[in-house]
Amino acid sequence: MLRTPTGGAVAGTATADDRPMSIGTVLLRLRDEFPEVTISKIRFLEAEGLVEPQRTPSGYRKFRGADVERLAQVLRMQRDHYLPLKVIREHLDALARGEQAALPSEGGPRDLTGGWEAEPGRATAARIGRAELLAAAEVTESDLDEWESYGLVVPTAEGGYDAEMVTVAKLVADLGRFGLEPRHLRAMRAAADREVGLIEQVIAPLRRHRNPQTRAYAEATAKELAELSVRLHSALVQSALHIRLH
């Protein structure tokens, strides 16, 4: 029986009867251990390069037992170790090459809501103070006051700032150099709030679970939905620009 990097048995272990499976069959195999997994989730993991099922001439996916085992490993490492997909992919690829790769350090829930590599000099603490934000983003007090008045930069209830606000402040400053003022960016803030609302609707049932692993899985799902949302937004903007400029 195949074992995971953490020593657990993998769902859907290959047998002698390793016939190709449809994505629906794979879903049923995985749901015993991962009740929240969906077909969309499996497709997302495929798009991210975590699994590569065969394709029939007509384009249908056909999974083998090894594919199910790999998917189970990915889902377990997300759920139990809070690892970003990029880290999981690199770790499993190293194992597939026969390398003795140690399990990466646990990232904690914070990693699941981020996932992008930190920029040089970017603040890494979960919460930062006003002075730290001003220094990290290289902006003035008056700039920050204006951005807060438009809801572009928002302090936490405790009075500090989420570290991600450094990125927000830098982007607002960069857009300002092209003549886009905070009042022009309010629509982007409103659109982001609507997207967050949609994500919260999807993960709300998971967050209500008493099981802490299920709640952690909700964080991973939120991160993936956020990434997909960002990619969709980028694709829509690029497509619209291409149509209008050509």
N, C-alpha and C positions, 0 to 999 in steps of 0.2 A: 504493500500500500504506500502510495506517495505521501510524504510528510511535508508540511509547510515549513518555512524558515523558523517558525516558533515551535515546531514539534507537533502540531495538531494534524489530525487526518483531514484530507481535502475532500470536500463534497464532490460527488460525481466522479469518483475514481474510475479510471479506465478499466474495462474488463476485456475478456477474450472476444466478446461480441461487441467490437468497437465500431458499430455502424454509424454512418453520418447522421447527425441530428439537426432538426430544424431549430430555429431560435426559440420557438415556443416550447419545445422539449427541454432545451437548455434552461429556460426559465423555470420549468417545473422541477428540474434537478436541483437548482440552486435555492429555491424558495423554502426548502426544509430548514436550511440554516440561515438564509437571508430573506425573510418574509417581505421586506420592503423593496426588493429588487424588481425592476420592471424591464420590459423589452427596450424602452428608450434608454435605460441605464446601460444595458448590454451594448446597444448600438453606439452610445457615447464612448464606452471603453474601447470599442473597436476603432472608432474615429481617432482616439488618442493613442493608438498603437499598442494597446495592452494585450490585444488578442487579434489573430489574423485567420479567421475561418476561410475555408475554401469557398469558391463560388461555382455554381452550376453555369452552364452556357447561357441560361436565361437570367442569371444574376442572383439566384437565391443563395443565401448563406447556408453552408453545411459545416457543422461543428463536429469535432472529434472529442473523445474523452479527455485528451490532453488539453484541449481548449477549455473545457469545463473546469478542469483542475486549475488551470491558470487563472480563470475568472474568479474562482473561489479564493485563491491566494490573494488576488488583488482586493477583493471585497473584504477579506479578513484583515489584511494589513491596513486598509483604510479605517475599518471599524475599531480594531484593537490597538493600533499604533499611531493613528492620526497622521499618516504619511501622505504627502502630496503625490499625485499620480506620476509626475516626472521622476520622483525618487523611487517609487515602486517599480516603474518600467525599467529603470537603469539597474535596479537590484535584481529583478527577475531575469533580465537579459544577461547579466553577469553569471547568474546560476546556470542558465541555459548553455553558456559557453564553457561550463565546467570549472569556473573560477570559484574559489572558496571565499565568497563575499559575505561579510558579516551583516547582520540586519542593521539598517540605518537607525540612528538615534530617533527616539520618538519626538515628534514635533509638537504635540499637544494641540488642542482645538484651535489655537491661534493660527497655526499653519494652514488649517483647512479653510479659513476664511480669506486667506491671502493667496499664496501660491506663486506670486510673481517674485523674481529675484530682486533683492534689495538694491537700490541704487547706491553708489558711493556716497557716504556721508548721510545716508538716510537714517532717521531715528528708528531704533528697533524696539524700544520699550512699548508695552501695550498702551500706556498712557503717558503723555508728556505735558509739561507746563507751557504757559504762554511764551515765556522767554525762549524755551527750547524750540518751540514751533517757529518763532520769528527768526532764530539763528539758523535752523535747519533749512527753512524755505527761502531765506535771504530776502525777506520782505519787511516793510515798515509797519509800525503800529497803526498808522492811518489806513494803510492798505487792508490790514487784517480787520479793523473796525468796519470798513465798508463792506468787505466780503461777508462778514458776519451779519450785517444788516440785511443782506440779500439772501441769507440762508445758504450761502455756498460753503462756508466753513462754519461748523457747528460744534460748540463745546459739549462735553459730556455733562451729565447731571451732577457729577462730583466737582465740576469746575475746570478740569483739565481738557485735554484733547486726545482723541484716538490718534495713534501714530500715522494712520493713513491720511490724516488731514495735512500732513507735510506734502504728500503727493498732490493732493487737491490744490493746496496753495500754490505749488510750483506750476501746475497746469493753468490755473487761473491767471497767474502772472505771465506765463508764456503767451496765452491767448490775448492778454492785454496789449502785448507788443504789436499785435496785428490790428489793434483798434477795437477789439471786442471788450466792451465794458461789462461790469457785473450785471447790469440790468439786462444785457443781451443774453446772459448765461442762465437766467432764472428758468427758462424753458428746459434746459438740460437738467437742472436740479429737479424740476417737477417730473420729468420723464424718468429720472433715476428713482425717485420715490415711488412712482407707479410700478416700476419693475421690481422693486423691493417688496411691494405689496403682493405682487403675483407670486414671488418666491415664497413669501411667508405663508400664503394659502397652501402651497404644495407641501411645505415641511411641517405645517402646524400639527397634523396628526402624529408625526414622529416625535416632535418636541414634547408632546403630552405624555409620552411613555414614561413609566417609572424606571425602566431599565436604562442605566447611564450609557451603555453601549449603543442603544437605539438613539438616544439623544445626540451622541457623538456622530452617529451616522447621519442624523439630520443636518449637522454642521457640514459634513462632507457633501451632502446633497445640495445644500445651499451654495457652497463654493462652486460646484460644477454648474449649477443653474446660472450663477453670476457670470462664470466664464463664457457659457453659451450665449448669454444675453449680450455681453460685451462684443463677442464675435459677430453676432447677428447685427448689432448696431453698426459696427465697422463695415460689414459687408453691404448693408443698406446704404450707408453714406457713400461708400466707394462706387456702388452701382449707380446711385442717383447722379453723382458727379460725372461719371463716365457718359451717362445719357445726355446730360445737359451741356457738356463741354465738347461733345463730338457730333 
